[in-house]
Amino acid sequence: MSRPNMIFAALLLTVSAGAMAQPADPGSARPMRGMAMGMSAGPVVSLSITESVDAAPDKATVSTGVETRALTAKETMALNATKIDALVSALLKAGIDRKDIQTAGINLSPQYDYSNRKEGEGPRFIGYQANNTLTVTIRKIAKAGELIDAMVNAGATNLNGPTFGIEDTSKLQEQARAKAVATSQTRANFYAQAAGYKSARLLSISENGEIDTPRPMMMARDMAVASAPSTKIEPGQLSTSITLSFRYMLER
């Protein structure tokens, strides 16, 4: 290679090396700084907190109905209709709103006698049985026992319940949420201090749902009420629960 060509090649190498040595675009360094910050941050603590608020129920649901038997399907259903009408009338008279009385099911089935059969003989047909079931919502808890007695007096042959509930749990849920948030912050701060950090910073909250569960409560009653012949109903209390999930960043 001639001397002029060698000088030109050396200049190219010098320019290339200088270009490679230029500092990177400041914007390209930002992810690196962010990554370094992420690596120096404290650990993340995940918590699942469930808090409950107790309150007395304000409604009760009772399943009731009538059962009838007769030789023919038509006669069985007619007899059943008469009895269920009497039961509904008694409920309305006792102060139950018609909107709180709902038909839960009607069943008609043949009945057979399987006893005292000779070998090779089938069961003996003995007629039909009809069932009509109602779901009744009682909104005056104090009168629940009286209403159940009124159902039986009106001809009810089936009873199941009561199941207690709270019509509007929104305020109870808000109270449970507030308790859960306070509990989570206290617990996160404890973990932070125990692990050598100064505090815990909230990153996220998510809600998992609610549940109402019965919580028995002893209720005082005087002897005069206790000795009354009517059915006694103890509503106790219901627990409205909220479960929240939290994520906290521990900070120095």
Secondary structure, DSSP 8 states (H G I E B T S, - for coil): --HHHHHHHHHHHHHHHHHHTS---GGGGHHHHHHHHHHHS--EEEEEEEEEEEE---EEEEEEEEEEEESSHHHHHHHHHHHHHHHHHHHHHTT--GGGEEEEEEEEEEEEE-SS--TT---EEEEEEEEEEEEEEES-GGGHHHHHHHHHHTT--EEEEEEEE-S--HHHHHHHHHHHHHHHHHHHHHHHHHTT-SEEEEEEEEEEEEEEEEE-------HHHHT-SS------EEEEEEEEEEEEEEE-
